[in-house]
Amino acid sequence: MKKITFLGDIMCEEPLLRASKKKNHYDFTPVFAGCKSLFSGSDLVVGNLETIFAGKKAGYTDSLFSFNTPDGFAKAMSDSGIGMVTLATNHSLDRDIPGLSRTIELLDRLGVDHIGACRSAEERNAVFIREFDGKKVSFLNYTYGTNLNESPFVVPEEEYYRLNLLMPQKKAVSRAPKGIRGKISKTIYRLIPLKQLLTIKKLLGRDCANRYTDTLDPESIKEEYLDRIRADVERAKSESDIVVVCLHIGGQFNEMPGEQVRYFTELFSGLGVDFLINTHAHVVQPCERAGSTFVAHCLGNFSISPSSIYVPHELKPEYSITLHLYVGEAEPKLTFSILKIVESRDHQISVLPADILLKELEENEDDNGIKALREDVTFIYNRFTGNQCDSINIQGEYPIEV
């Protein structure tokens, strides 16, 4: 059987960007090097690309929630064995449509396949299919929105093909308090940059986490968007044996999926997709069956900077799930691996499979590190599978029985 591997959010935040800067270039090799052996065992590795490559003139990442990364990151990603990325995320338009277009061009030059964003209506309406051992697998990708509050770029109606959206773009509803307190908060946010404001809050011992649970606004559900989704799935089902849908959706750093995720889970399972593999929550969330559809509600972060000031740590965002789908003549089979992001003091990050990290700790006779890793891996295993194991062995892959 052939093996398709799915990764969580691939990000490059400002701490990593600074750590990767060399004299005349950026070196992002350490981010991916620890996973090359894992990727080499797969016939296709699919990652959720949560940055764009708009070029130096567009300004590299210098804020918390608007990203643009040097081309070297894409090169390191490709060299590691990642062969396909999903582009429909809330950061797709961080440097407007030209930034998204340049990202597509760079990925094409590197030979990295991509879904979720297109250059024409014809390209968008063509089903992206790869064949594995005689089985045709189609891939679809959508995002709930594009951070309109931070990146105020809107896709024109006549260019709907640019980005696969689940619903119309809109600004997020403010969670600021009402009344006088609300007016004071708005004034503070207008006068003080967010990063500085969060730094002040941290110094004062305040919680800086950006947690929220996704809710569903009925007015955001539009039939023209749903009709496009239904047509996409019907085309995919008619032209392939297995349909995989990757959604960028949900709240952030939240325990469980909320109303919005549940709505679209029901939609896609009702349409008969085989696998629904989601990202965006930045923590591992459970997997389950919705009818005949396997759902992974969030794989977590492949690469995030754990030191970022807005990241809460109680749900262990430095860990992620790598989902493996085996396809061929037999029925599809699922397994998963657990990865950990290791961040150095200078904010360089390396992503390592838990079993490889365990070997390194054993070689260094780091008993405390081994104990902590076992506890963390058990926590992530239980979160993803819904089990309540006291302790599990650290290994390369775990079977999924859902």
LOPADREN-194151 format. One record per residue (C-alpha): residue number from 0; x, y, z; residue in one letter. Coordinates in pm, 1 decimal. Example, Ala and Ser with C-alpha at 12.3 -4.5 7.8 and 13.67 -1.06 7.14 Angstrom:
// LOPADREN-194151
@resi 0; xx 1230.0; yy -450.0; zz 780.0; resn A
@resi 1; xx 1367.0; yy -106.0; zz 714.0; resn S
***
This chain:
// LOPADREN-194151
@resi 0; xx 0.0; yy 0.0; zz 0.0; resn M
@resi 1; xx 104.2; yy 359.3; zz -57.7; resn K
@resi 2; xx 137.3; yy 608.9; zz 225.3; resn K
@resi 3; xx 5.0; yy 967.6; zz 234.2; resn I
@resi 4; xx 117.3; yy 1176.2; zz 530.3; resn T
@resi 5; xx -63.4; yy 1488.0; zz 657.4; resn F
@resi 6; xx 100.5; yy 1754.9; zz 872.7; resn L
@resi 7; xx -39.0; yy 2036.2; zz 1083.8; resn G
@resi 8; xx 24.9; yy 2411.1; zz 1053.4; resn D
@resi 9; xx 358.6; yy 2501.6; zz 894.6; resn I
@resi 10; xx 438.5; yy 2848.6; zz 1030.2; resn M
@resi 11; xx 732.9; yy 3085.6; zz 1043.2; resn C
@resi 12; xx 681.2; yy 3351.2; zz 1306.2; resn E
@resi 13; xx 906.8; yy 3644.1; zz 1386.9; resn E
@resi 14; xx 1118.0; yy 3462.5; zz 1654.0; resn P
@resi 15; xx 1207.5; yy 3186.8; zz 1406.6; resn L
@resi 16; xx 1267.0; yy 3438.9; zz 1129.5; resn L
@resi 17; xx 1520.4; yy 3626.0; zz 1345.8; resn R
@resi 18; xx 1687.9; yy 3303.2; zz 1459.7; resn A
@resi 19; xx 1726.6; yy 3181.5; zz 1099.8; resn S
@resi 20; xx 1893.4; yy 3502.1; zz 974.4; resn K
@resi 21; xx 2255.4; yy 3451.9; zz 874.4; resn K
@resi 22; xx 2496.4; yy 3709.2; zz 736.7; resn K
@resi 23; xx 2367.6; yy 3713.3; zz 379.1; resn N
@resi 24; xx 2078.7; yy 3466.3; zz 383.6; resn H
@resi 25; xx 1827.1; yy 3272.0; zz 591.9; resn Y
@resi 26; xx 1878.9; yy 2907.3; zz 689.7; resn D
@resi 27; xx 1559.5; yy 2716.9; zz 769.3; resn F
@resi 28; xx 1709.2; yy 2368.5; zz 732.3; resn T
@resi 29; xx 1700.9; yy 2293.7; zz 1109.3; resn P
@resi 30; xx 1321.5; yy 2327.4; zz 1116.7; resn V
@resi 31; xx 1265.9; yy 2028.3; zz 888.2; resn F
@resi 32; xx 1586.5; yy 1821.4; zz 914.0; resn A
@resi 33; xx 1465.6; yy 1606.0; zz 1203.1; resn G
@resi 34; xx 1164.9; yy 1481.3; zz 1004.4; resn C
@resi 35; xx 1337.0; yy 1387.5; zz 678.2; resn K
@resi 36; xx 1357.2; yy 1019.8; zz 773.5; resn S
@resi 37; xx 986.3; yy 1018.8; zz 862.5; resn L
@resi 38; xx 893.0; yy 1189.2; zz 536.2; resn F
@resi 39; xx 1110.6; yy 955.8; zz 329.5; resn S
@resi 40; xx 880.6; yy 666.8; zz 418.4; resn G
@resi 41; xx 579.9; yy 837.2; zz 258.4; resn S
@resi 42; xx 473.7; yy 855.7; zz -104.9; resn D
@resi 43; xx 325.1; yy 1202.7; zz -50.6; resn L
@resi 44; xx 363.8; yy 1444.2; zz 240.9; resn V
@resi 45; xx 93.9; yy 1713.2; zz 268.3; resn V
@resi 46; xx 138.5; yy 2016.1; zz 494.4; resn G
@resi 47; xx -83.0; yy 2310.4; zz 580.4; resn N
@resi 48; xx 116.2; yy 2616.6; zz 471.3; resn L
@resi 49; xx 25.7; yy 2900.5; zz 705.9; resn E
@resi 50; xx 245.6; yy 3168.0; zz 553.1; resn T
@resi 51; xx 295.3; yy 3318.0; zz 210.6; resn I
@resi 52; xx 604.2; yy 3401.3; zz 3.4; resn F
@resi 53; xx 540.5; yy 3750.6; zz -129.5; resn A
@resi 54; xx 906.6; yy 3848.3; zz -162.8; resn G
@resi 55; xx 1133.2; yy 4077.2; zz 37.0; resn K
@resi 56; xx 982.0; yy 4400.5; zz -98.9; resn K
@resi 57; xx 643.8; yy 4308.5; zz 51.7; resn A
@resi 58; xx 804.3; yy 4306.5; zz 398.1; resn G
@resi 59; xx 890.4; yy 3992.5; zz 591.8; resn Y
@resi 60; xx 698.0; yy 3903.8; zz 907.1; resn T
@resi 61; xx 729.2; yy 4172.0; zz 1172.5; resn D
@resi 62; xx 396.3; yy 4132.9; zz 1352.3; resn S
@resi 63; xx 210.9; yy 3865.8; zz 1545.2; resn L
@resi 64; xx -63.8; yy 3781.4; zz 1298.7; resn F
@resi 65; xx 48.3; yy 3876.3; zz 947.3; resn S
@resi 66; xx 307.7; yy 3657.2; zz 778.2; resn F
@resi 67; xx 548.0; yy 3675.6; zz 484.6; resn N
@resi 68; xx 845.7; yy 3441.8; zz 480.6; resn T
@resi 69; xx 1168.9; yy 3429.0; zz 277.6; resn P
@resi 70; xx 1174.2; yy 3188.8; zz -17.0; resn D
@resi 71; xx 1439.5; yy 2980.7; zz 160.0; resn G
@resi 72; xx 1172.2; yy 2846.2; zz 392.5; resn F
@resi 73; xx 983.6; yy 2699.7; zz 96.5; resn A
@resi 74; xx 1309.2; yy 2552.0; zz -37.3; resn K
@resi 75; xx 1389.7; yy 2387.3; zz 297.7; resn A
@resi 76; xx 1033.2; yy 2258.0; zz 318.8; resn M
@resi 77; xx 1053.9; yy 2108.0; zz -29.1; resn S
@resi 78; xx 1400.3; yy 1958.8; zz 30.5; resn D
@resi 79; xx 1271.9; yy 1780.5; zz 341.6; resn S
@resi 80; xx 1019.6; yy 1583.5; zz 135.0; resn G
@resi 81; xx 697.9; yy 1786.0; zz 170.3; resn I
@resi 82; xx 541.2; yy 1748.5; zz -172.6; resn G
@resi 83; xx 206.0; yy 1922.4; zz -139.1; resn M
@resi 84; xx 61.9; yy 2208.6; zz 66.3; resn V
@resi 85; xx -281.4; yy 2348.4; zz 137.7; resn T
@resi 86; xx -301.3; yy 2722.1; zz 65.7; resn L
@resi 87; xx -652.4; yy 2812.7; zz 179.9; resn A
@resi 88; xx -582.7; yy 2948.8; zz 529.1; resn T
@resi 89; xx -658.2; yy 3263.0; zz 727.2; resn N
@resi 90; xx -311.8; yy 3391.4; zz 622.4; resn H
@resi 91; xx -357.4; yy 3343.0; zz 246.9; resn S
@resi 92; xx -400.5; yy 3716.4; zz 185.0; resn L
@resi 93; xx -150.9; yy 3853.3; zz 436.1; resn D
@resi 94; xx 14.8; yy 4035.2; zz 144.4; resn R
@resi 95; xx -294.0; yy 4063.4; zz -77.0; resn D
@resi 96; xx -360.9; yy 3867.4; zz -398.2; resn I
@resi 97; xx -16.4; yy 3945.4; zz -552.7; resn P
@resi 98; xx 145.9; yy 3782.1; zz -250.2; resn G
@resi 99; xx -69.4; yy 3471.1; zz -290.4; resn L
@resi 100; xx 5.6; yy 3460.0; zz -665.0; resn S
@resi 101; xx 379.6; yy 3481.6; zz -604.0; resn R
@resi 102; xx 351.1; yy 3199.9; zz -349.7; resn T
@resi 103; xx 190.9; yy 2977.2; zz -613.2; resn I
@resi 104; xx 463.5; yy 3065.9; zz -864.2; resn E
@resi 105; xx 740.0; yy 2980.0; zz -616.3; resn L
@resi 106; xx 580.5; yy 2646.6; zz -524.5; resn L
@resi 107; xx 550.6; yy 2563.2; zz -893.9; resn D
@resi 108; xx 922.4; yy 2634.2; zz -945.2; resn R
@resi 109; xx 1006.6; yy 2408.2; zz -651.9; resn L
@resi 110; xx 778.5; yy 2129.2; zz -775.6; resn G
@resi 111; xx 550.9; yy 2145.1; zz -470.4; resn V
@resi 112; xx 185.8; yy 2072.5; zz -546.2; resn D
@resi 113; xx -76.5; yy 2300.4; zz -393.0; resn H
@resi 114; xx -451.5; yy 2314.3; zz -344.0; resn I
@resi 115; xx -698.3; yy 2570.2; zz -211.0; resn G
@resi 116; xx -585.1; yy 2871.2; zz -420.3; resn A
@resi 117; xx -583.0; yy 2906.3; zz -798.7; resn C
@resi 118; xx -496.2; yy 3138.7; zz -1086.1; resn R
@resi 119; xx -810.4; yy 3084.5; zz -1293.9; resn S
@resi 120; xx -1165.4; yy 2953.3; zz -1276.9; resn A
@resi 121; xx -1063.6; yy 2661.7; zz -1501.5; resn E
@resi 122; xx -783.4; yy 2564.0; zz -1265.8; resn E
@resi 123; xx -1010.7; yy 2589.0; zz -963.3; resn R
@resi 124; xx -1281.9; yy 2371.5; zz -1115.2; resn N
@resi 125; xx -1038.8; yy 2095.3; zz -1212.2; resn A
@resi 126; xx -1020.6; yy 1817.7; zz -952.7; resn V
@resi 127; xx -672.9; yy 1772.0; zz -804.8; resn F
@resi 128; xx -609.3; yy 1395.9; zz -814.1; resn I
@resi 129; xx -309.4; yy 1177.1; zz -738.8; resn R
@resi 130; xx -302.3; yy 800.8; zz -802.2; resn E
@resi 131; xx -162.9; yy 553.1; zz -548.0; resn F
@resi 132; xx -149.9; yy 181.3; zz -626.9; resn D
@resi 133; xx -434.8; yy 217.1; zz -873.0; resn G
@resi 134; xx -649.8; yy 420.2; zz -632.0; resn K
@resi 135; xx -734.7; yy 775.5; zz -733.5; resn K
@resi 136; xx -732.5; yy 1015.7; zz -439.3; resn V
@resi 137; xx -875.9; yy 1366.9; zz -475.6; resn S
@resi 138; xx -782.3; yy 1655.8; zz -247.1; resn F
@resi 139; xx -990.0; yy 1965.6; zz -161.7; resn L
@resi 140; xx -901.0; yy 2255.4; zz 69.6; resn N
@resi 141; xx -1104.5; yy 2545.7; zz 213.5; resn Y
@resi 142; xx -1067.9; yy 2817.3; zz 476.6; resn T
@resi 143; xx -1325.4; yy 2983.9; zz 698.9; resn Y
@resi 144; xx -1177.1; yy 3330.2; zz 635.2; resn G
@resi 145; xx -867.8; yy 3548.1; zz 591.3; resn T
@resi 146; xx -804.9; yy 3760.5; zz 903.1; resn N
@resi 147; xx -981.8; yy 4060.3; zz 755.1; resn L
@resi 148; xx -914.8; yy 4256.5; zz 1075.1; resn N
@resi 149; xx -535.8; yy 4237.4; zz 1027.4; resn E
@resi 150; xx -507.9; yy 4191.6; zz 648.9; resn S
@resi 151; xx -787.3; yy 4396.8; zz 488.0; resn P
@resi 152; xx -770.9; yy 4237.4; zz 143.6; resn F
@resi 153; xx -1089.1; yy 4110.2; zz -14.9; resn V
@resi 154; xx -1119.0; yy 3871.8; zz -308.3; resn V
@resi 155; xx -1341.8; yy 4039.5; zz -573.4; resn P
@resi 156; xx -1660.4; yy 3847.3; zz -646.1; resn E
@resi 157; xx -1559.7; yy 3798.7; zz -1009.8; resn E
@resi 158; xx -1232.6; yy 3639.2; zz -890.9; resn E
@resi 159; xx -1385.8; yy 3386.6; zz -650.9; resn Y
@resi 160; xx -1150.3; yy 3122.9; zz -791.8; resn Y
@resi 161; xx -850.7; yy 3285.2; zz -619.4; resn R
@resi 162; xx -921.7; yy 3122.0; zz -284.5; resn L
@resi 163; xx -1149.7; yy 2843.1; zz -165.3; resn N
@resi 164; xx -1370.5; yy 3002.1; zz 99.3; resn L
@resi 165; xx -1634.1; yy 2827.9; zz 309.2; resn L
@resi 166; xx -1818.3; yy 3156.2; zz 360.0; resn M
@resi 167; xx -1782.6; yy 3525.5; zz 273.6; resn P
@resi 168; xx -1484.6; yy 3713.6; zz 412.5; resn Q
@resi 169; xx -1575.2; yy 3926.5; zz 711.6; resn K
@resi 170; xx -1413.2; yy 4094.0; zz 1008.4; resn K
@resi 171; xx -1402.9; yy 3899.2; zz 1331.6; resn A
@resi 172; xx -1649.9; yy 4007.9; zz 1597.6; resn V
@resi 173; xx -1475.5; yy 4208.3; zz 1867.6; resn S
@resi 174; xx -1444.3; yy 4032.9; zz 2202.2; resn R
@resi 175; xx -1369.9; yy 4362.2; zz 2379.4; resn A
@resi 176; xx -1588.8; yy 4461.3; zz 2676.0; resn P
@resi 177; xx -1888.7; yy 4688.6; zz 2618.8; resn K
@resi 178; xx -1953.9; yy 5040.6; zz 2738.2; resn G
@resi 179; xx -1683.8; yy 5269.0; zz 2881.8; resn I
@resi 180; xx -1441.1; yy 4978.9; zz 2928.6; resn R
@resi 181; xx -1487.5; yy 4887.7; zz 2565.2; resn G
@resi 182; xx -1414.7; yy 5241.1; zz 2446.2; resn K
@resi 183; xx -1102.0; yy 5254.8; zz 2661.3; resn I
@resi 184; xx -986.3; yy 4917.4; zz 2521.7; resn S
@resi 185; xx -1037.4; yy 5033.4; zz 2162.5; resn K
@resi 186; xx -839.2; yy 5351.1; zz 2229.8; resn T
@resi 187; xx -552.8; yy 5154.7; zz 2385.3; resn I
@resi 188; xx -542.3; yy 4909.5; zz 2094.6; resn Y
@resi 189; xx -539.8; yy 5199.1; zz 1849.0; resn R
@resi 190; xx -251.8; yy 5378.3; zz 2022.8; resn L
@resi 191; xx -29.8; yy 5085.8; zz 2125.6; resn I
@resi 192; xx 86.6; yy 4811.5; zz 1882.8; resn P
@resi 193; xx -52.9; yy 4470.9; zz 1978.9; resn L
@resi 194; xx 288.0; yy 4313.8; zz 2037.8; resn K
@resi 195; xx 386.9; yy 4590.7; zz 2280.0; resn Q
@resi 196; xx 49.9; yy 4574.2; zz 2452.2; resn L
@resi 197; xx 82.2; yy 4198.9; zz 2510.2; resn L
@resi 198; xx 437.0; yy 4247.3; zz 2639.0; resn T
@resi 199; xx 307.1; yy 4497.9; zz 2892.9; resn I
@resi 200; xx 29.9; yy 4258.4; zz 2994.8; resn K
@resi 201; xx 283.3; yy 3978.8; zz 3040.4; resn K
@resi 202; xx 504.4; yy 4199.7; zz 3259.6; resn L
@resi 203; xx 197.1; yy 4274.2; zz 3470.2; resn L
@resi 204; xx 129.5; yy 3901.5; zz 3507.8; resn G
@resi 205; xx -179.6; yy 3909.1; zz 3285.4; resn R
@resi 206; xx -284.6; yy 3626.9; zz 3053.9; resn D
@resi 207; xx -180.6; yy 3705.1; zz 2693.9; resn C
@resi 208; xx -329.2; yy 3393.9; zz 2533.8; resn A
@resi 209; xx -537.3; yy 3427.3; zz 2217.1; resn N
@resi 210; xx -796.6; yy 3161.0; zz 2298.4; resn R
@resi 211; xx -1142.7; yy 3148.2; zz 2150.2; resn Y
@resi 212; xx -1405.8; yy 2892.4; zz 2057.6; resn T
@resi 213; xx -1561.4; yy 2907.3; zz 1713.1; resn D
@resi 214; xx -1925.1; yy 3006.1; zz 1692.0; resn T
@resi 215; xx -2160.7; yy 2994.2; zz 1395.7; resn L
@resi 216; xx -2316.0; yy 3310.6; zz 1254.9; resn D
@resi 217; xx -2615.9; yy 3190.1; zz 1048.3; resn P
@resi 218; xx -2590.1; yy 3500.7; zz 829.3; resn E
@resi 219; xx -2241.7; yy 3393.2; zz 716.2; resn S
@resi 220; xx -2378.1; yy 3072.8; zz 561.2; resn I
@resi 221; xx -2444.3; yy 3158.6; zz 196.2; resn K
@resi 222; xx -2596.0; yy 2922.4; zz -57.6; resn E
@resi 223; xx -2363.5; yy 3026.6; zz -341.6; resn E
@resi 224; xx -2065.8; yy 2915.5; zz -132.8; resn Y
@resi 225; xx -2234.6; yy 2590.9; zz -32.8; resn L
@resi 226; xx -2330.9; yy 2524.4; zz -394.3; resn D
@resi 227; xx -1966.1; yy 2554.1; zz -502.6; resn R
@resi 228; xx -1863.1; yy 2316.8; zz -224.5; resn I
@resi 229; xx -2128.9; yy 2063.1; zz -321.8; resn R
@resi 230; xx -2023.8; yy 2081.9; zz -687.8; resn A
@resi 231; xx -1657.5; yy 2037.5; zz -591.4; resn D
@resi 232; xx -1730.2; yy 1726.7; zz -385.7; resn V
@resi 233; xx -1955.7; yy 1576.1; zz -650.0; resn E
@resi 234; xx -1685.2; yy 1622.0; zz -916.0; resn R
@resi 235; xx -1425.2; yy 1471.8; zz -684.5; resn A
@resi 236; xx -1643.7; yy 1171.6; zz -605.2; resn K
@resi 237; xx -1717.3; yy 1109.0; zz -972.2; resn S
@resi 238; xx -1349.7; yy 1120.3; zz -1073.0; resn E
@resi 239; xx -1174.4; yy 949.6; zz -780.3; resn S
@resi 240; xx -1199.0; yy 657.3; zz -541.8; resn D
@resi 241; xx -1118.4; yy 846.9; zz -221.8; resn I
@resi 242; xx -1203.8; yy 1209.3; zz -136.7; resn V
@resi 243; xx -991.0; yy 1396.8; zz 117.6; resn V
@resi 244; xx -1101.7; yy 1742.1; zz 235.2; resn V
@resi 245; xx -865.4; yy 1965.9; zz 433.1; resn C
@resi 246; xx -1038.5; yy 2246.0; zz 623.0; resn L
@resi 247; xx -872.6; yy 2544.0; zz 789.4; resn H
@resi 248; xx -1135.5; yy 2617.3; zz 1048.4; resn I
@resi 249; xx -1227.0; yy 2655.3; zz 1413.9; resn G
@resi 250; xx -1132.2; yy 2849.0; zz 1724.3; resn G
@resi 251; xx -775.6; yy 2882.1; zz 1847.4; resn Q
@resi 252; xx -618.2; yy 2695.5; zz 2140.7; resn F
@resi 253; xx -959.6; yy 2559.2; zz 2232.5; resn N
@resi 254; xx -1028.8; yy 2222.8; zz 2394.9; resn E
@resi 255; xx -1289.6; yy 2101.0; zz 2147.6; resn M
@resi 256; xx -1442.2; yy 2197.2; zz 1811.6; resn P
@resi 257; xx -1719.5; yy 2455.3; zz 1829.3; resn G
@resi 258; xx -2040.1; yy 2528.5; zz 1638.2; resn E
@resi 259; xx -1876.6; yy 2634.8; zz 1312.4; resn Q
@resi 260; xx -1667.6; yy 2318.1; zz 1289.0; resn V
@resi 261; xx -1965.1; yy 2100.3; zz 1375.1; resn R
@resi 262; xx -2174.8; yy 2262.5; zz 1102.3; resn Y
@resi 263; xx -1918.7; yy 2199.1; zz 829.9; resn F
@resi 264; xx -1836.4; yy 1852.3; zz 960.5; resn T
@resi 265; xx -2203.2; yy 1763.5; zz 915.3; resn E
@resi 266; xx -2204.7; yy 1924.1; zz 569.7; resn L
@resi 267; xx -1904.3; yy 1734.7; zz 436.1; resn F
@resi 268; xx -1992.4; yy 1403.0; zz 599.4; resn S
@resi 269; xx -2340.1; yy 1438.2; zz 450.4; resn G
@resi 270; xx -2181.4; yy 1484.5; zz 108.1; resn L
@resi 271; xx -1996.3; yy 1156.3; zz 155.7; resn G
@resi 272; xx -1631.5; yy 1262.4; zz 173.0; resn V
@resi 273; xx -1404.1; yy 991.9; zz 307.4; resn D
@resi 274; xx -1159.1; yy 1193.9; zz 515.5; resn F
@resi 275; xx -1189.4; yy 1538.8; zz 673.2; resn L
@resi 276; xx -852.7; yy 1661.8; zz 802.5; resn I
@resi 277; xx -856.7; yy 1998.9; zz 976.0; resn N
@resi 278; xx -609.3; yy 2260.4; zz 1095.7; resn T
@resi 279; xx -609.1; yy 2607.9; zz 1255.6; resn H
@resi 280; xx -683.9; yy 2549.5; zz 1626.7; resn A
@resi 281; xx -307.0; yy 2530.3; zz 1701.9; resn H
@resi 282; xx -355.9; yy 2242.0; zz 1944.0; resn V
@resi 283; xx -431.1; yy 1875.3; zz 1888.1; resn V
@resi 284; xx -803.4; yy 1799.8; zz 1896.1; resn Q
@resi 285; xx -982.1; yy 1462.3; zz 1886.3; resn P
@resi 286; xx -1051.6; yy 1242.5; zz 1587.1; resn C
@resi 287; xx -1386.1; yy 1070.9; zz 1537.3; resn E
@resi 288; xx -1626.5; yy 920.9; zz 1287.6; resn R
@resi 289; xx -1906.7; yy 1136.4; zz 1149.5; resn A
@resi 290; xx -2118.3; yy 884.9; zz 964.3; resn G
@resi 291; xx -1879.1; yy 716.4; zz 720.7; resn S
@resi 292; xx -1635.5; yy 1011.2; zz 728.0; resn T
@resi 293; xx -1317.5; yy 999.2; zz 935.0; resn F
@resi 294; xx -1259.5; yy 1340.3; zz 1094.4; resn V
@resi 295; xx -936.6; yy 1470.7; zz 1247.5; resn A
@resi 296; xx -1055.3; yy 1795.5; zz 1403.5; resn H
@resi 297; xx -707.7; yy 1948.9; zz 1433.2; resn C
@resi 298; xx -358.8; yy 1808.3; zz 1380.4; resn L
@resi 299; xx -192.7; yy 2090.2; zz 1576.4; resn G
@resi 300; xx 124.6; yy 2278.5; zz 1482.4; resn N
@resi 301; xx 398.1; yy 2129.4; zz 1271.2; resn F
@resi 302; xx 605.1; yy 2445.1; zz 1325.9; resn S
@resi 303; xx 510.6; yy 2732.8; zz 1553.1; resn I
@resi 304; xx 731.3; yy 2937.1; zz 1787.1; resn S
@resi 305; xx 628.3; yy 2819.3; zz 2136.2; resn P
@resi 306; xx 780.8; yy 3137.9; zz 2278.5; resn S
@resi 307; xx 533.9; yy 3359.0; zz 2089.0; resn S
@resi 308; xx 368.8; yy 3578.9; zz 2346.5; resn I
@resi 309; xx 9.9; yy 3488.8; zz 2250.8; resn Y
@resi 310; xx 59.7; yy 3109.1; zz 2277.9; resn V
@resi 311; xx -95.8; yy 2940.2; zz 2586.6; resn P
@resi 312; xx 74.5; yy 2618.7; zz 2691.6; resn H
@resi 313; xx -174.5; yy 2410.5; zz 2889.5; resn E
@resi 314; xx -279.4; yy 2205.3; zz 2583.5; resn L
@resi 315; xx 82.5; yy 2156.6; zz 2467.2; resn K
@resi 316; xx 84.9; yy 2342.1; zz 2132.4; resn P
@resi 317; xx 445.6; yy 2231.9; zz 2075.8; resn E
@resi 318; xx 314.1; yy 1883.3; zz 1989.9; resn Y
@resi 319; xx 130.7; yy 1777.3; zz 1674.8; resn S
@resi 320; xx -19.1; yy 1477.3; zz 1503.0; resn I
@resi 321; xx 116.3; yy 1347.6; zz 1175.0; resn T
@resi 322; xx -163.7; yy 1146.8; zz 1015.4; resn L
@resi 323; xx -76.0; yy 861.3; zz 780.1; resn H
@resi 324; xx -328.8; yy 732.3; zz 525.3; resn L
@resi 325; xx -242.3; yy 400.2; zz 359.4; resn Y
@resi 326; xx -422.7; yy 335.4; zz 31.0; resn V
@resi 327; xx -409.6; yy 55.2; zz -222.4; resn G
@resi 328; xx -597.5; yy -259.1; zz -310.6; resn E
@resi 329; xx -705.8; yy -320.0; zz 48.6; resn A
@resi 330; xx -930.0; yy -91.1; zz 252.1; resn E
@resi 331; xx -764.9; yy 237.8; zz 354.6; resn P
@resi 332; xx -577.7; yy 224.3; zz 685.3; resn K
@resi 333; xx -490.0; yy 507.5; zz 923.7; resn L
@resi 334; xx -203.2; yy 549.9; zz 1167.1; resn T
@resi 335; xx -43.6; yy 852.0; zz 1329.4; resn F
@resi 336; xx 286.9; yy 977.5; zz 1464.5; resn S
@resi 337; xx 349.1; yy 1239.5; zz 1732.1; resn I
@resi 338; xx 591.0; yy 1526.2; zz 1668.9; resn L
@resi 339; xx 741.9; yy 1782.2; zz 1904.7; resn K
@resi 340; xx 876.0; yy 2131.5; zz 1836.0; resn I
@resi 341; xx 1198.5; yy 2194.9; zz 2026.5; resn V
@resi 342; xx 1289.1; yy 2563.2; zz 2062.2; resn E
@resi 343; xx 1638.9; yy 2675.8; zz 2159.2; resn S
@resi 344; xx 1721.7; yy 2980.2; zz 2369.9; resn R
@resi 345; xx 1787.9; yy 3183.6; zz 2055.6; resn D
@resi 346; xx 1440.0; yy 3078.5; zz 1926.4; resn H
@resi 347; xx 1560.8; yy 2838.8; zz 1657.8; resn Q
@resi 348; xx 1312.9; yy 2552.4; zz 1630.0; resn I
@resi 349; xx 1354.8; yy 2190.2; zz 1526.0; resn S
@resi 350; xx 1067.7; yy 1949.6; zz 1470.1; resn V
@resi 351; xx 1131.3; yy 1591.2; zz 1578.8; resn L
@resi 352; xx 924.6; yy 1272.0; zz 1587.8; resn P
@resi 353; xx 874.4; yy 1168.2; zz 1949.8; resn A
@resi 354; xx 1053.1; yy 835.1; zz 1903.1; resn D
@resi 355; xx 1363.5; yy 1005.1; zz 1760.7; resn I
@resi 356; xx 1359.7; yy 1259.5; zz 2041.8; resn L
@resi 357; xx 1335.2; yy 973.6; zz 2293.2; resn L
@resi 358; xx 1650.8; yy 813.4; zz 2150.0; resn K
@resi 359; xx 1837.8; yy 1142.5; zz 2182.0; resn E
@resi 360; xx 1729.8; yy 1177.4; zz 2545.1; resn L
@resi 361; xx 1830.3; yy 816.6; zz 2618.7; resn E
@resi 362; xx 2173.2; yy 872.4; zz 2463.7; resn E
@resi 363; xx 2218.1; yy 1178.0; zz 2687.4; resn N
@resi 364; xx 2085.4; yy 984.9; zz 2988.6; resn E
@resi 365; xx 1832.6; yy 1260.7; zz 3050.0; resn D
@resi 366; xx 1593.4; yy 1080.2; zz 3285.1; resn D
@resi 367; xx 1388.4; yy 1390.2; zz 3363.8; resn N
@resi 368; xx 1354.1; yy 1467.0; zz 2993.7; resn G
@resi 369; xx 1244.8; yy 1109.6; zz 2922.0; resn I
@resi 370; xx 984.3; yy 1118.5; zz 3199.7; resn K
@resi 371; xx 843.1; yy 1451.1; zz 3077.8; resn A
@resi 372; xx 832.1; yy 1330.3; zz 2716.1; resn L
@resi 373; xx 641.8; yy 1014.4; zz 2811.6; resn R
@resi 374; xx 387.3; yy 1217.8; zz 3005.9; resn E
@resi 375; xx 341.8; yy 1465.1; zz 2720.7; resn D
@resi 376; xx 310.5; yy 1197.4; zz 2452.4; resn V
@resi 377; xx 49.4; yy 1015.7; zz 2661.3; resn T
@resi 378; xx -142.4; yy 1344.3; zz 2696.7; resn F
@resi 379; xx -140.1; yy 1405.6; zz 2319.6; resn I
@resi 380; xx -225.4; yy 1041.5; zz 2242.0; resn Y
@resi 381; xx -528.0; yy 1060.2; zz 2472.0; resn N
@resi 382; xx -640.5; yy 1396.9; zz 2330.4; resn R
@resi 383; xx -633.0; yy 1270.4; zz 1973.8; resn F
@resi 384; xx -779.7; yy 924.2; zz 2027.0; resn T
@resi 385; xx -1018.7; yy 1001.9; zz 2312.1; resn G
@resi 386; xx -859.8; yy 727.8; zz 2525.0; resn N
@resi 387; xx -768.5; yy 759.9; zz 2892.3; resn Q
@resi 388; xx -440.9; yy 569.2; zz 2905.1; resn C
@resi 389; xx -221.2; yy 617.1; zz 3210.9; resn D
@resi 390; xx 93.2; yy 577.4; zz 3003.0; resn S
@resi 391; xx 179.6; yy 468.4; zz 2649.8; resn I
@resi 392; xx 498.0; yy 353.3; zz 2487.0; resn N
@resi 393; xx 667.8; yy 603.5; zz 2259.4; resn I
@resi 394; xx 685.6; yy 458.4; zz 1907.8; resn Q
@resi 395; xx 701.7; yy 566.0; zz 1546.2; resn G
@resi 396; xx 335.9; yy 507.2; zz 1455.6; resn E
@resi 397; xx 15.1; yy 426.7; zz 1638.5; resn Y
@resi 398; xx -290.0; yy 257.0; zz 1485.3; resn P
@resi 399; xx -622.3; yy 440.1; zz 1474.9; resn I
@resi 400; xx -937.3; yy 256.6; zz 1566.6; resn E
@resi 401; xx -1233.4; yy 490.0; zz 1531.5; resn V
***
